[in-house]
């Protein structure tokens, strides 16, 4: 019962946003009373944190699986991007920005966890890229990884990028390409161009 509740809440929050979905909405969708929902999650904030943690763990496990394939670092970044995009349903409801705006304490907890995971993932990606001659040896992986993390958060800010004016998927694509073009060597640039050309057909 609790697992089904958490799964349904996760789907609804990601589709419609943390603010829009009420406990009544979730109860009605599952055909149960609101009282039953509150038995497992006494407040909406507790449910929101459980959903955020569930999404974080799912993303982390998926990223670990992708990293285990040992793709070239440029392709790895794109594959991870596409995996996260599909899981978050293209972020049409801007779940992360809503979490930050309406549930700041939960967002702060998730921010710290994401920073820890992303630093390991991105730094390792950058180091491998340098070792393979794809990324410039002059870059500082610790600094670039923090640039990337900060940028990822920034592009999800709907005040900066209103959904009516900007398509979230286009923003993400532009950001990833921007990140890579700033650090690739000529060899890496050739691989990046080939990857973009192949995936734009």
C-alpha positions as CSV (number, residue, x, y, z in Angstrom):
1,X,0.0,0.0,0.0
2,X,2.7,2.5,1.0
3,X,4.8,1.7,-2.0
4,X,1.9,2.2,-4.4
5,X,1.1,5.5,-2.6
6,X,4.6,6.7,-3.0
7,X,4.8,5.7,-6.6
8,X,1.5,7.4,-7.5
9,X,2.5,10.6,-5.6
10,X,5.8,10.6,-7.4
11,X,4.1,10.3,-10.8
12,X,1.6,13.1,-10.0
13,X,4.2,15.5,-8.5
14,X,6.5,15.1,-11.5
15,X,3.6,15.6,-13.9
16,X,1.8,18.5,-12.3
17,X,4.2,19.9,-9.7
18,X,4.6,19.8,-6.0
19,X,2.4,22.8,-5.4
20,X,-0.5,21.8,-7.6
21,X,-1.1,18.3,-6.4
22,X,-3.0,18.0,-3.1
23,X,-3.3,15.1,-0.7
24,X,-7.0,14.8,-1.8
25,X,-5.8,14.5,-5.4
26,X,-3.5,11.6,-4.5
27,X,-6.2,9.9,-2.4
28,X,-8.8,10.2,-5.2
29,X,-6.4,8.9,-7.8
30,X,-5.7,5.8,-5.7
31,X,-9.3,5.3,-4.7
32,X,-8.6,5.6,-1.0
33,X,-9.5,8.0,1.8
34,X,-7.4,11.0,2.6
35,X,-7.2,9.6,6.2
36,X,-5.4,6.5,4.8
37,X,-2.9,8.7,3.0
38,X,-2.2,10.6,6.3
39,X,-1.7,7.3,8.1
40,X,1.5,6.8,6.0
41,X,2.4,10.5,5.5
42,X,1.1,12.7,8.3
43,X,1.8,15.9,6.3
44,X,2.3,16.9,2.7
45,X,5.8,18.0,3.5
46,X,6.7,14.6,4.7
47,X,5.3,13.0,1.5
48,X,7.1,15.6,-0.6
49,X,10.4,14.7,1.1
50,X,9.7,11.0,0.6
51,X,9.0,11.6,-3.1
52,X,12.1,13.8,-3.6
53,X,14.2,11.1,-1.9
54,X,12.7,8.4,-4.1
55,X,13.4,10.3,-7.3
56,X,17.0,11.1,-6.1
57,X,17.7,7.5,-5.4
58,X,16.3,6.4,-8.7
59,X,18.4,8.9,-10.6
60,X,21.5,8.0,-8.6
61,X,21.1,4.3,-9.3
62,X,20.5,5.0,-13.0
63,X,23.5,7.2,-13.3
64,X,25.7,4.5,-11.6
65,X,24.4,2.0,-14.2
66,X,25.3,4.4,-17.1
67,X,28.7,5.1,-15.7
68,X,29.4,1.4,-15.4
69,X,29.2,1.1,-19.2
70,X,32.4,3.2,-19.5
71,X,31.1,5.2,-22.5
72,X,33.4,7.9,-23.8
73,X,32.9,10.9,-21.5
74,X,31.1,13.1,-24.1
75,X,28.5,10.4,-24.9
76,X,28.2,9.6,-21.1
77,X,27.0,13.2,-20.4
78,X,24.4,13.0,-23.1
79,X,23.1,9.6,-22.1
80,X,22.8,10.7,-18.5
81,X,21.0,13.9,-19.6
82,X,18.5,11.8,-21.6
83,X,17.9,9.4,-18.8
84,X,17.2,12.2,-16.3
85,X,15.0,14.0,-18.8
86,X,12.8,10.9,-19.4
87,X,12.5,10.2,-15.7
88,X,11.5,13.7,-14.9
89,X,9.1,13.8,-17.9
90,X,11.0,16.6,-19.5
91,X,10.5,18.7,-16.3
92,X,7.4,20.3,-17.7
93,X,6.2,21.1,-14.2
94,X,9.6,22.4,-13.1
95,X,9.6,20.1,-10.0
96,X,13.0,21.1,-8.8
97,X,12.2,24.8,-8.9
98,X,8.9,24.2,-7.2
99,X,10.6,22.2,-4.5
100,X,13.0,25.1,-3.9
101,X,10.2,27.7,-3.9
102,X,7.6,25.9,-1.8
103,X,9.5,23.3,0.2
104,X,12.9,25.0,0.8
105,X,13.9,22.7,3.7
106,X,13.4,19.6,1.6
107,X,15.2,21.2,-1.3
108,X,18.2,22.0,0.8
109,X,18.5,18.4,1.9
110,X,18.2,17.2,-1.7
111,X,20.7,19.9,-2.9
112,X,23.4,18.6,-0.6
113,X,22.8,15.0,-1.6
114,X,22.8,15.9,-5.3
115,X,26.0,18.0,-5.0
116,X,27.8,15.0,-3.4
117,X,26.7,12.6,-6.1
118,X,27.2,15.0,-9.0
119,X,30.7,16.0,-7.9
120,X,31.8,12.4,-7.9
121,X,30.2,11.7,-11.3
122,X,31.2,14.9,-13.1
123,X,34.8,15.0,-11.7
124,X,35.4,11.4,-12.7
125,X,33.9,12.2,-16.2
126,X,36.2,15.2,-16.6
127,X,39.3,13.4,-15.5
128,X,38.6,10.5,-17.9
129,X,38.0,13.1,-20.6
130,X,41.4,14.7,-20.0
131,X,43.1,11.3,-19.9
132,X,41.6,10.4,-23.2
133,X,42.6,13.6,-24.8
134,X,38.9,14.8,-25.2
135,X,39.0,17.6,-22.7
136,X,41.7,20.2,-22.3
137,X,44.3,19.3,-19.7
138,X,44.3,22.9,-18.4
139,X,40.8,22.5,-16.9
140,X,40.4,22.2,-13.1
141,X,37.8,19.3,-12.7
142,X,36.8,20.5,-9.2
143,X,36.0,24.0,-10.5
144,X,34.3,22.9,-13.8
145,X,32.2,20.3,-11.9
146,X,30.9,23.1,-9.7
147,X,30.2,25.3,-12.7
148,X,28.2,22.4,-14.2
149,X,26.2,21.8,-11.0
150,X,25.4,25.5,-10.6
151,X,24.4,25.8,-14.2
152,X,22.1,22.8,-13.9
153,X,20.3,24.4,-11.1
154,X,20.1,27.8,-12.9
155,X,18.5,26.5,-16.1
156,X,15.6,25.0,-14.0
157,X,14.7,28.4,-12.6
158,X,11.3,29.3,-14.3
159,X,11.7,32.9,-13.4
160,X,14.8,33.1,-15.5
161,X,13.5,30.7,-18.2
162,X,9.7,31.1,-18.4
163,X,8.2,28.0,-19.9
164,X,6.0,30.1,-22.2
165,X,9.2,31.6,-23.7
166,X,11.7,28.7,-23.5
167,X,11.3,25.0,-24.0
168,X,12.9,23.1,-21.1
169,X,14.4,20.4,-23.4
170,X,16.0,23.0,-25.6
171,X,17.5,24.8,-22.6
172,X,19.0,21.6,-21.4
173,X,20.4,20.7,-24.8
174,X,21.9,24.1,-25.2
175,X,23.5,24.0,-21.7
176,X,25.1,20.6,-22.2
177,X,26.5,21.6,-25.6
178,X,27.7,24.9,-24.1
179,X,29.5,23.0,-21.2
180,X,31.2,20.6,-23.6
181,X,32.3,23.1,-26.2
182,X,34.0,25.1,-23.4
183,X,36.3,22.2,-22.4
184,X,36.8,19.9,-25.5
185,X,40.1,19.6,-27.4
186,X,40.0,19.4,-31.2
187,X,39.7,15.6,-30.9
188,X,36.8,16.0,-28.4
189,X,35.2,18.6,-30.7
190,X,35.2,16.1,-33.6
191,X,33.5,13.5,-31.4
192,X,31.0,16.1,-30.0
193,X,30.1,17.2,-33.6
194,X,29.6,13.6,-34.7
195,X,27.4,12.8,-31.7
196,X,25.3,15.9,-32.3
197,X,24.9,15.3,-36.0
198,X,24.0,11.7,-35.5
199,X,21.3,12.5,-32.9
200,X,19.8,15.4,-34.8
201,X,18.9,13.3,-37.8
